[in-house]
Structures are given as structure tokens and as C-alpha cells.
């Protein structure tokens, strides 16, 4: 292949390297070629040396700098930095976005728990007479708990399914905000669904338990 124009001499391809990002973490795949240093048009520019450390990279800064200065005493001051410092600028926006989304998710989960508990507690209070009649007719505590839990868990499952549908329909608006994470990752959807169901069951358990403690005489004489 000819590098630099049709008038340049042909160069021999000696190998193919893996795809790599050169400027940022989110740049697309582009055609690149590597040439020997002595044939590089910018051979007078700064050089970059990558060193892979087996331990803490921060502890290797000074030893690497001293080794470079000893190998080339006429070399200008070597700027040695760990890779995480160089990538920190690219990572910060993603870290900020993930932190904000996590906070919003936790706030939403807390609101869902409080709302679910309040709804079920109100439902149990409204059905106290019905529950008392069931107890008077011989219903046990397990039956009352099962009755209340069935309604609460059904409400949670309906909300989870509805949430999945809304989330899947809005993936095109959030896909650009994600980094190396699919907007339709089945593991994330499944994990969030399981978490919501578990939290919903816990939020339903207390109203269900309180339903078994309804005072029969008070509930029957309330109306």
C-alpha cells in the first residue's frame, strides 16, 4: 500500500493490530495505520511510552521516570502519569451521569415503597369490616395474610410489567446517555424487576400482618 499519496513508494503490511481508541473512550472505529518511527512524518514530536505495572501504578511513577532518565540522560523531563489520571477527564461525565441516575432510581424506589405501603394500609383499613367477618366465619391468620398479600403482590407485578413496557419504549432517548451498556440489557431489567418485587413484598407484609390484628368487636361495630 502507498502511504501519503500515489507518488510515495509502496509500503509492505507486516501485521494487523486490534481496534483501538486513540482520542476518547467513545470514538468510533476508524481506519488507522502505523509506520516505523524513522518514517513517521511527525518523528520530531513527543513520544509516548506505555508501561504495564503488576502492582500499584502510583508506586511505579518515580522508578519509571528514573529508568527513562538513566537510559536517555539528554531526554527532557519525563512526564509519567498513571493511566487512570489520563482517562479521568473522559470518565467524569459518565460517573456523574451514573451517580445521578442511581440517586434518581433510589428516590423512585423509596417513593414506590412508601406509596405501596400507604395504599395497602389504606386498603386494609377500608376492608377491616370485611376482614373481621372473614375472621368471625373461621378464617385464620394465614388466610388473611394470603388475601392481603395477593392483592399487594398483584399490584407490584402489574407495576413491574408496566414499567418494563415504558422503559423499553423509551430506550431510543436514553441509549446515547449510556456507555458500553445496552439500553435493553436483560440482566438489568431482570434485576430491577426482582428488586421491585422483593421490596413490594416487604412493603406488603406489614399491612398484611396488621390485618390479622383487627379488633373484631370494634370493626363490627364501626358501621
Secondary structure by P-SEA (a helix, b strand, c coil): cccccccccbbbbcccccccccccccccbbbbbbbccccccccccbbbbbbbbccccccaaaaaaaaaaaacccccccccccccccccccaaaaaaaaaaaaaaaaaaaaaaaaaaaaaaaaaaaaaaaaaaaaaaacccaaaaaaaaaaaaaaaaaaaaaaaaaaaaaacccccccccccccccaaaaaaaaaaaaaaaaaaaaaaaaaaaaccaaaaaacc
